[in-house]
């Protein structure tokens, strides 16, 4: 009995010594008196604006510890931490040290926050080297950023636009469920009884259909979802000249103010924007008198990843990240189209995009559509990333003129003619069954280009992403010269499929 007690005592002593030794490796961090109070949300917004206007971009990596902590304090204390051996060590399945780094991060937070992980760990991404946590103390931010295996520490719920005092209206968030009568001057009727949008002819899309209609290629649309009541995107997805294809929907957007909430609000598009993007890319060549899509025989996977196109908040950014990893892990998907974004980088979305790119996906992103509060920004995130193809819109004219609300810049790769002198944009299917609508900006330009890519890939099913993209570039209007504002210009779908 005495020996047993001695053994127990020895274990307790060793355990205590171990804890004491582990705790000693954490240095004491002192915050200077002038930085003990957080900046106001308006002060943080001013610093972001200053960076955008002087450098053309903003990244939390360039912010001070005090600025990051202040943004956390003004954003429900939600923080995303990316980790790895290098900036490209984001894929958990390929990461040698990822698991160990995550454990170390949790220990650091436990030490400086004085809490157990169950009280601060929101989620651990299953595919990417990142975790979402609650951080309340500036000392924790400082301690984390001292480590070279930390890729980024970012405020996840600092809402730039909301803190800037902007109220999301339908016009500024890209939403609108209304229908509109499509003018007879903006389409021609083609067999079996579909509306051909005026702009398709300017890119030789109808002529390209003699060679390819997108059959066998799957396009993933990351947006606000797709209508569940418009039959052409549901039960009549295979109708008219469209057949043998599938449409799938996923909902990954959580409509909640609570970061721990995981229940999504479904697959239905409550905004209307995603329906328009799915329509212009893949709507059937129907016999119902409604607009046809570019790749009318391609498969569609529509993700409801956000409530609107302004990705300003934890659950929207998280939803987009989850959409990208979901599409990345779907072997049937070849093309991803996203007509949403932010005016500065978001680490978790960047990781998701890189993850999908690493799986061979061809990713098209909108270069940006101005609202009253983003018209000073050039090409937006993630369109500026090297892993994405940036697209914008131009007016119907003999010379290149950006559309009234479109962003341009050196990161643009392609342009789509989508705005008429009358102001009309591209006819699409409405959210409601049997009705049409118009959609414009770099959004519709992006989905149109994704549709053209599907035509090219369907014609050449053994090609890689790079071969498809190079063919599109080589057959675009301005190739081989890349314009400083409009990239390689207008894609020529006919030349691209020949």
N, C-alpha and C positions, 0 to 999 in steps of 0.2 A: 504493500500500500504506500509505504514511504517512497519507494523508487518511482511509483506511478505519479505521485504528487510532484516529485522532483522533475520528472520528464515534462509534466504539464507546465510547471513553473519555467522551465528552460524554453519551451515553445513560446510562452507569453513574453519572456525577456527578449528573445530573438525577434519576435513580431514587433515589439515596441521599438527595438533598436533599428529595425528595418524601416519603420515608419519615420522615426526621427531622422535617419540618414537620408531618406527620400525627400523629406521636407527641407532638409538643409541645402539641397541643390537649387532651390528657388530663392533668388535674390530678393532683397527688400527693394521695392520700387516707391519712390517718392514723387508725387506730382507737385510741380511748382505752384505756389499760391495763386498766381494769375491765371492758371489753367484749371482750377478746381471747379469752376462754374462752366457749364456748357454754353456754346454759342447758340444764339436763337436760330430758328429755322430760316428766317430771312437773311441772317448773316451767312449761313451755309449756302443758300441759293446764290447769294452775291458772289461767293468764291467760285462756285461752279460756273456762273455766267462769265466771270472774269477769265477763267481758263478757256471756255468755249470761244470767247471773242478774241483772245490773244493767241491761243494755240490751235484753235479749231477743234479741240477735243477736251474731254475731261475723263480722268480715271482715278478711282479711289486709291490706287497704288501711290499716286503722287500727293495725296492728302496727308496732313500731319496726324499724329495719334490723337491730338485734341480734337481735330476736325472730325475724324471718324467716330470718336466717342460721342461728340456732340450730335452727329447725325443719328447715332444709335439712340440717344436720349430723345431725339425728336422723331423717332421711327419705331416706337414700341420695343426698343432694345433688341430687335431681331437682327442677327448677324449671320452671314454666310462665310465660312472659312474653307478656302481651297488649299490643298496641300499636295506635296509630291517632291521628287528629287529635282525637277526642273519645271519650267513653265509648260512643257508639253507632257508632263507626267500626270495626266488627268483621268486616264482609263484605269479603273480598279483592276480589271482582269489582266492588265499588263504591268501593273505597278508592283515592284518588288517590296517596297517599304511602306506602302500605303496604310496597311492595317496598323503597323507599329506607330506611324506618325499620328494616326487618329487617336490611338490610346494615349500618346504623349500630350496631344492637344487637350483631351478630356482631363488629364491630370493637371495640366496648367490651369484650366478654367476652374476646376474644383479647388485648387489651392488659392487662387486669387479672388474667386467669387465667394469662397467659403460655403459651397453647396455641393450636393451630390448630383451626378450627371442626370438623374431622373428629374431633377428640378430645373435643368437648363437645356437639355438636349431635345430639340424638336424633331429632327430627322437626320438619318444618315443615308445618303444616296446610294442605291445598290450598284450603280454603274460608274459613277464618277467619284473622284477623290474630293469630296466636299461634304460638309455637315452644316446644318442650320442649328443655331443655338441662341439662347438669351444671354446677353452680356450687359451688366449694369455698371461695372467699375472700369474706370479709365486704366487702372493698373493692369487689368487683364488684357486690354488691347495692346498696351506697351509690351507686356511679357510675351504675347503671341508673336508680335511683329519682329521681335529680336531673333527669331529662329529662321534659318535659311531654308527650311523645308515648308515654310508657309508661303504659298503662292499668292494669296490675297486674303485680306480681312475686309469685308464689305458690309455696310449697312444694307439690310435687305428690304426695309420697309420705309425708308426715307422717301417720301413722295414729293419729288421735285416740283411737278406741275401744281399739285394741290397746295404745297407750301409757298408756291409763287403766287397763289391767290387765284388760280385759274379754275373755273367751273366747267366741267365737261358738258358741253352741249353736243347734240347729235352731229352738228357740222364740224366740231373740233375733235370728236372721237371716232369719226368714220362710220357712225351708226345711223340707221334709218330703215324702218320696215315698210315705208310707203311704196306704192306702185306708181308708175307713170306711163302715160300713153306714149308709145314709141312712134316718132314721126316717120312717115313713109319715105322721107328723103334720107333717113339714116339706116336703111336696110334694103336688101332685095330679097325676094322670095325664091328659095331653091327647093328642089325635090327633097323629101316628099311633101313638105309644107312647112319649112323652117325659115326663120328670119336670119339672113346672113348680115352681120354687122358691117357697116361701111368700111371700117378700118382694116378688115381682113384682106381686102383686095390690095391695099397698099403694101402688104407684106407677102403677097402671092400665096396666101394660105389656101384658098379654094383650088388653085392649080396644084398645090402640093398634095392635096387629097387624092389625086390620081395615082400617087405613089405610096402614100401612108396616111392612116387615120388614127394612129396611136395604139393600135391593137396590141395587147400583150404587155404594155407598159403601165406601171402604177405610179400615179402622182399623189403625193401626200401634201395636203393643204393645211398649214398651221395657221389658225385664225380663230374666229369667234364661233365656229361650228358651221353647219349647213342645215338649211330648212328641213324640217321633218314633215311639212305639209305640202310642199311643192312636189307634185307627182314626178316631174322630170328628173328630180334628184333622189327619187325613191322608187316606187313601183314601176314607173315608166322610164327608168334610167336606160333600160334596153327597149327602145322603141324607134320607129322609123327606120333609119339606116344604121342605128347603133344596136349592137348585139354581142352576146358572149362575154360580157364584162361584169364587174362587180362594183358596188359602192358600200363602204364601211364607215362607221362613225365611232369616235371615241370622245369621251368627255374627261378632261383632266383639270378643269378649272374649278377651284374651290371658292364659292361665293360666301366668304365669312371674314369677320374682322379678327377672328382668333387664329393664331398661327398653328395651333395644335389640331385644328379642324382638318379632316381628310375627306369628308364627303363631298363629292363634286355635285354640280347643279345640272348634270346630264349632258346630252349630246346636242340638243337643239340650239340653233342660232337665235339668241335673244337680241342680237344687234343688227343683223342683216348684211354686214360686211363680208363675212365668211361665205354666205350663200352666193354673193356676187362673184367672189373669187373662184369658187367651185364651178359656177356656171360658165364663166368665160374660158376656163381651162378645159372642162369636160362635159358640158351639157350635151345631151343627145341631139343628133340630127333628126329632129322630131317631125311628126305630122300634125302637131298641135298649134302651129302658127306662132311658135315662140323662138327666141334666139338660140342658135347653135353654138357650141363651144369649139375651141381650136382643135383639141384632140378628142373628137366625139366618139372614139372607140377605146379610149384609155380607161383604166380602172381608177377609181377615186377612193382615197382614204381621207376623210375630213376630221380634223381635230378641233374641238372646242377647248382652246387653251387659255383664253382670256375673255374679259367682258367687252373690251373694245380694243382699238389698235394702239392706244397709248399705254405702253407697258410700265405703268407707274404704281408698283406695289408688290408686296411679297407674293401673294397668291397668283398674280398674273405672270410674274417672272418665273415662278416655280412651275406654273402650268406650261409655259413655253419650253422650259428646260425638259420637262417630262415628255412633251410631244416630240421633241427632237430625239430623245433617247428611245422612245417607243418606235418611231419611224426608222431610226438607225438599226434597231434590232429586228426589223421586219424585212426579211430577205427579198420579198416581192417588190419593195419600194425602190425605185431608181431615182426619182426626182422629188425634191421638196420645194414647195413654194410658200414663202411667208411675206405677206404684205403688211407687217406690223413692225414696230421697233421702238427705240428710245434714242434720245439725243446724246447719251453717253453710255459707255460700256457697262455690261452687267456680267460679272464673272461666271455665274452659273449658266447663263445662256451661252456665253462664249465657249464654255466647256461642252455644252450640249451640241453646239454647232460643230465643234472640232471632232466630237465623238461620231457624229453622223458622217462627217467628211471622211473620217478614218474608215468608215464602213463602205466607202465608194459612192456615196450619194451626191448627186448634182443639185446644189442648193442655190435657189434664186431668192433674193431679198429686195424689197422696195428701197429705192434710194432716198425716199422721203417725200411727203406731201405736206405742204405748209399749212399751218393754222396761224391764228393771230399770235401764238406764243412760241412758234418754232421757225418762223421765217428767217431768222438770222443764222440758222444752222445749215451746213452743207449736207453731204451725204450722211445719213444716220446709221446708227448701230442696229443690227449686225451687218448691214450691207457693206460697210467699209472693211470688213474682215477679208483676209486673203483667201479664206475657205469658201466664201460666198461669191455669187455673181450678182452685181448690183445693176438694177434696171430703173429707168425713169421714163417719163412721158413727154412727148413733144406735140406741137400743133400741126394741123394739116396745112402744109405750106411747102413751097419749093426749096426753102432754106430751113435749117435747123433752128427752131425756136422752142424753148421749153414751155410746157403747159403753164397756165396761170398759177398753179399751186404746186408745181413740181420742183424738187431739188436737183441740182446738177453738181458736177465736180469731177476731179481726176479719178475717183474710185468707180465711176459709172462704167459699165461694160457694154450695155445695150440700151437702145431707146425704141419705144413703140409710139407710133402716131395714134393719138387717142383723143384729140380735142379739135373740133371743127371751128371754123370762123364764127359759126352761129352760137358756139358755146356748148353744143351737144357733145357728149362723150360716147362711151361704148354701150350699146344695148345688151342687156343681160336678162336672165330670168329673175323675177321678183321672189321675195320670200313666200308670197302667196301663190297658190296654184292657178295656172292659166293667166298669169299677169306678168308684165315686163317692167323693166326699170332701166336707169342709166347709171353707170359707174365710171369714175375717172381717176386722175392722179397717177402716181407711180405704182399704186396698188394694182390697178387693172393692167398696167404695162407689165408688171412682174408676172402675174398669172398668165397673161398672153404668151410671154416668152417661155414660161414653163411648158405651156401647151405645144409650142413649136419644138422645144427640145424633145418632147414625147414623140412627135412625128419623126424626128431624126433617129431617135433610139429604136423606135419600132421598125424603121426601114433597115436598121443595122443592129440587130439584137445582140451580136457578139462584141460590139464595141464597148470600150471603157468610157467612164465619165469624161476623161480628158479628150478622147477622140470625138465624142459628141460635141463638147464645148468648142474644140478647135474648128470643127466643121462649121459650126454656127458663126464663129468669128470670121473665118475665111470667106464666108458667103454673105457677110453683112456689108452694108453700103459704103462705109468709110475704110474698110480694111485695105491695106495693112497699116494705115495710120490711125492711131488711137487719139481721138479728139480730147482736149483737156476738160470738156464739159459733158460730152455725149458718147464717150467710149468709141466702140466700133460702129455706132450708129444703128440703123434699122436692119434687123435680121430679114433675110429673104428666104422664106420657108421653102419655096420651090427649088432654089439652087441648093439649099441645105439637104434636101432629100434625094437629089439626083446623083 
